[in-house]
Amino acid sequence: MSMELLKGLAILTLCPLLGGTPLIQWLTLALTGKNLAQLGTGNISVSAAFYHGGKVAGISAVLSEAGKGIGAVLLARSLFPQSPVWEILALIALVLGRYFISKGAGTTNATWGLVVHNWQISLLVGLIALVGLAIVRERKSRQYGILILFPLLQILMHPSAKGLAIATISLNATLALIYQHIPDDLDLPADSSTPNPNMPSFFSRNSGILSLDRPLKSQEVGAKAANLAYLKKLGYAVPPGWILLPGDDPQPAIDWLKPSPQNPLIVRSSAFGEDTNYSSAAGQYTSIPQIANPQSLHQAILTCMRSADNPQAIAYRQNRQLPDTQVAVLIQKQIVGVFSGVAFSRDPIARSGDDVIIEALPGDPTLVVSGQVTPESYRVLVVETEGEPTTQILNGDGDIPPALIHQVAEIARQIEGHYYGIPQDIEWTYDGQQLWILQTRPITTLIPIWTRKIAAEVIPGFIHPLTWSINQPLTCGVWRDIFAIVLGTKIANLDLNQLATLHHSVAYFNASLLGDIFRKMGLPPESLEFLTRGAKFTRPPVSSTVKQIPGLWRLLQREWFLEEDFERDNRQWFAPTLEQLKSQSPQTPQECLDRVDLILETLKRATYYSILAPLSFALRQAVFRVSEQDLDYQKMPEVAALEALKELATCAHHLLPHLETETPESLFGRLSELPDGQNIIDQLYEFMQDYGYLSEVATDISVPRWRDHPRMVRDMFLRQLHDIKGDRPKTLPKGLKIQIVQVRLNLKGRVTQVYSQLLAELRWSFLALEKFWIEAAILHSKGDIFFLTLPEVQGVLSENTDISGSAKSIPEIIATRKAELAEDKEVKSIPYVVYGYQPIKRLTPSPHRPILKQGQKLSGIGASPGQAEGRVKIMHQLQQVGEVNADTILVVPYTDSGWSLVLGKAGGLISEVGGRLSHGAIVAREYGIPAVMDIPNIMERLHDGQWVRIDGEKGIVEVINE
């Protein structure tokens, strides 16, 4: 017998035995204890291993069968190195052994064997197959297509190799015949086995049906199906479901799903454009429940697909100027509900607050959503705490178990969190054992989301009309310019005037719009909060980021040259303008308005730096991971002012040790009697010239500056005399990374100084104008001008009597707005989040939260490390100073540069708003004072005199003694 014949017999003997070796069965049994021969179809296949054994067993099966195919080809190549036909023959023998001995199709064996046999053709087939996934969704059609494709390419690339072509066709014909005769666990009826949740999504696709077990995109399957797939991936209980796309043949799904009275199904629409942020299309498309036979399923699928042509659906789209759409069909297992209902994660009527609204009834969910039966209504307060959220049923009494209501409320708020805080309308049902989520969609009337976070720090408190009429267009315009650096013309369709608004005299930022913009920029939606407050930062979408690389690069270039650009503008604009404003006093109302125009023009440039400088500092700090303790804050205005006052107090103390016994009223008289006392008075005057522009709210021009009320500075100067301390040791920045960040911190300080000085000059220009108008009887009292808007001020100067577009006179307008502001100030616990575009007639106050008791804790942002214990002192305004010492834990609504005089004397700081870059946090770190920021409503939950412990690193506040 010739050697060639012996080699051929070896291949034809060894390869079938190798193919028939049940490695998959052994591996799955060892890993999971499951015998595939006794499960499902009894097929010992890769898909069966995934289906019944999970990912580990499935991956092990892939590796074992791939190894067989590769081994068969390498064996043939070693025996017949000049005859590639034998490599294909070896695979045929392997596949036949696989089928006849261990009941497997041999797809994985052949695939990996062919890769080793000819990797170029395999790669080309793979690329074509990937494209085919988006076109051909029926699994077996894809299989047969690939079987035809490989020999076709083999013939095209090697037309003269007839034997190789015949062998390849024979291999693929063998596989095709096996596919006809071998069962597959993926073809099991829907009610015969529950798929393993660890099975890869690729194996979830069957007979043209996309499964909810795989990630889905709303633009491909509609938002309803995509949302349910997302929730299922997150671990929520979602009924098994499958999707047919428009144009799909429904028959394979009908044959596979086999509905019956024991296995009822529900057919639901998943229209493109349905359940989005701006259109819910609730009730516009068809849902058909309780389908118990194949004929009903066929009719339900056709009816659902055609529901896009229903007159009411067409009218809905036309009224909202939505494009015509198609309907994907979502088929789900019908859950028999004991209790069912809908949950609104936020109150759609009040549009503020922390309540979850639940409507529910015993029985099927269709009873609730049909509108034919009045459901029971429950209002549940959900409060986020340091651990699990707490829930409290505020009202509602009926047949629904309270424990279920609490569970639904918690899940509703959780799901809202997974959708970037967008309020959700959630359909649910409870079958007696499991709470199932049937649908979630945005509450479109509660979009956009307006948040006080960041806004409450940038421009806190109750805001006068004049301040807002200047700040809002100025800030929104600069943000538009910054976003345009990245997005270019894409910014044209965004209305940046909607970036901020007032609700009852309180500023809110449009979190929805910011999130959309950041996503367009390839950044996570919480980017701004991450930079300014240290919030958790999610991964940005890679595809979006890649698209915006040119724009992000332009923004990084602006960041790199930020200091150089500021120096140029400071020479050309800021310094000359400030010098001119200080050296000239307006002599007429027109000169006052000319000063205003000059300041506003300069402020536009300064606002650009006031936004980018802090963000640049925060970005560098995050990138280089430099802690706040490694930085020197001496050039920040709030720190520099406090240091200058301390130094002056030290000089005065040496002059007369008992000077601290004086009162603010007698202080300067006593100083004037001393030989060197006039020098101290002169230095205090210089201090006011240097730092008199500071205030408790620099961005609000209606708020007095230090120069307007010097008594507070004198009082704090006197308090410094009571507590003269040695200089705190200063540490110079070390290391290249620290210096890179320090440069931006110093720039931030300089920008803050220029920006605050310009705003102070703007205030004083309006006060000068107001003085002229009071003398002319246009205004009646000081402060009236801040109740007019900038266009109204300009209208008065141009003698336009109809400044408000109404017949009201100026005094009437001012009186009305004063009354409105006074009414707004009566609202306690202003909500931190408000929803929707429509003006809210009256804000719903945040629910009353009880005073914290001994042992109770709240958490916020740790902004200055260290621990401190002391007595709580609630301080609503900077003017309410009182006694502050090292045993005082100050509790404030917000902080600005002007608060530094008080903060430097306290033992600890707690603030309702703010982050690690806030003025209070900076002062606290500079003077080693523990500080916790961003604890909403903390001023209500503590009272004066309570003894608390704060941890400025962990951000914890704990009551330790009543």
RANORGI-V304062 format. One record per pair of residues at least 24 apart in sequence whose C-alpha atoms are under 6 Angstrom apart, sorted by the first residue. I is the first residue (numbers start at 0). J is the second residue. D is the distance in whole Angstrom. If there is no record, write none. Layout:
# RANORGI-V304062
I;J;D, I;J;D
This chain:
# RANORGI-V304062
11;92;6, 14;92;6, 14;93;5, 15;92;5, 15;93;5, 15;96;4, 18;93;5, 18;96;5, 18;97;4, 19;96;5, 19;97;4, 19;100;5, 19;101;5, 21;101;6, 23;60;5, 27;56;5, 40;184;6, 42;102;5, 43;102;6, 43;103;5, 44;103;5, 47;184;6, 49;198;5, 50;194;6, 50;195;6, 50;198;6, 53;197;5, 53;198;5, 54;197;6, 54;198;6, 64;107;6, 64;108;5, 65;107;6, 65;108;5, 65;111;5, 68;108;4, 68;109;6, 68;111;6, 68;112;4, 69;111;6, 69;112;5, 72;112;6, 84;163;5, 91;170;5, 136;207;5, 137;206;5, 137;207;4, 138;205;6, 138;206;6, 146;171;5, 188;255;6, 188;256;6, 189;256;5, 206;251;5, 208;241;6, 208;242;5, 208;243;6, 209;241;5, 209;242;5, 210;240;6, 210;241;4, 211;240;5, 211;241;6, 220;327;6, 221;269;5, 221;270;5, 221;271;4, 222;274;6, 223;269;5, 224;269;6, 236;435;5, 237;435;6, 237;436;5, 238;332;6, 239;331;6, 239;332;6, 240;330;5, 240;331;4, 241;329;6, 241;330;5, 242;328;5, 242;329;5, 243;327;6, 243;328;5, 244;327;5, 245;327;6, 253;293;6, 258;291;5, 258;292;5, 258;293;6, 259;291;4, 259;292;5, 260;291;5, 263;289;6, 263;290;5, 263;291;5, 263;333;5, 264;289;6, 264;290;5, 264;331;6, 264;332;5, 264;333;5, 265;289;6, 265;330;6, 265;331;5, 265;333;5, 266;329;6, 266;330;5, 267;328;6, 267;329;5, 268;303;6, 268;328;5, 268;329;6, 269;326;6, 269;327;5, 269;328;6, 270;325;6, 270;326;4, 270;327;6, 271;324;6, 274;440;5, 276;441;5, 276;443;6, 277;443;5, 283;312;5, 335;430;6, 336;362;5, 336;363;5, 336;428;5, 336;429;5, 336;430;4, 337;361;6, 337;362;5, 337;429;6, 337;430;5, 337;431;6, 338;362;5, 338;428;6, 338;429;5, 339;363;6, 339;364;5, 339;427;6, 339;428;4, 340;364;6, 340;367;6, 340;427;6, 341;425;5, 341;426;4, 341;427;6, 342;424;6, 342;425;5, 343;423;6, 343;424;5, 344;411;5, 344;412;6, 344;422;5, 344;423;5, 345;422;6, 350;833;6, 350;834;5, 351;833;5, 352;845;5, 353;380;6, 353;381;6, 354;379;5, 354;380;4, 355;379;5, 444;835;6, 445;834;5, 445;835;4, 446;834;6, 446;835;5, 447;511;5, 447;834;6, 447;835;5, 448;509;6, 448;510;5, 448;511;5, 448;834;5, 449;507;5, 449;508;5, 449;509;5, 449;510;6, 449;832;6, 449;833;5, 449;834;6, 450;507;5, 450;508;5, 450;831;6, 450;832;5, 451;507;5, 451;831;5, 454;507;6, 454;508;6, 456;913;6, 458;698;6, 461;504;5, 461;505;5, 462;504;5, 463;785;6, 463;786;6, 464;786;5, 464;787;6, 464;788;5, 465;785;5, 465;786;6, 465;787;5, 465;788;4, 465;789;6, 466;699;6, 466;700;6, 468;788;6, 468;789;6, 477;607;6, 485;550;4, 485;551;5, 503;823;6, 520;547;6, 530;617;5, 532;914;4, 532;915;6, 588;768;5, 591;764;6, 591;768;6, 605;754;6, 609;750;6, 612;747;5, 613;747;6, 616;743;5, 616;744;6, 619;740;6, 620;740;6, 634;745;6, 634;748;6, 635;748;4, 637;896;5, 637;899;5, 641;900;6, 648;719;6, 648;720;6, 659;720;5, 659;721;6, 663;714;6, 692;756;6, 692;759;5, 693;897;5, 694;897;4, 695;895;5, 695;897;4, 695;898;6, 696;895;6, 697;755;6, 700;762;5, 786;813;6, 850;940;4, 850;941;6, 851;940;5, 853;958;5, 853;959;5, 853;960;6, 854;958;5, 854;959;6, 855;957;6, 855;958;6, 856;956;5, 856;957;4, 857;955;6, 857;956;5, 858;954;5, 858;955;5, 859;932;6, 859;933;5, 859;934;5, 859;954;5, 860;931;6, 860;932;5, 860;933;6, 860;954;5, 861;931;5, 861;951;5, 861;952;5, 861;953;5, 861;954;4, 862;915;5, 862;920;6, 862;930;5, 862;931;6, 862;951;6, 863;924;5, 863;929;5, 863;930;5, 863;951;5, 864;929;5, 864;951;4, 864;952;4, 865;929;5, 865;950;6, 865;951;5, 866;929;6, 866;949;6, 866;950;5, 867;948;6, 867;949;6, 868;947;6, 868;948;4, 869;946;5, 869;947;6, 870;944;5, 870;945;5, 870;946;5, 871;943;5, 871;944;5, 871;945;5, 872;943;5, 873;943;6, 894;918;6, 894;919;5, 911;935;5, 911;937;6
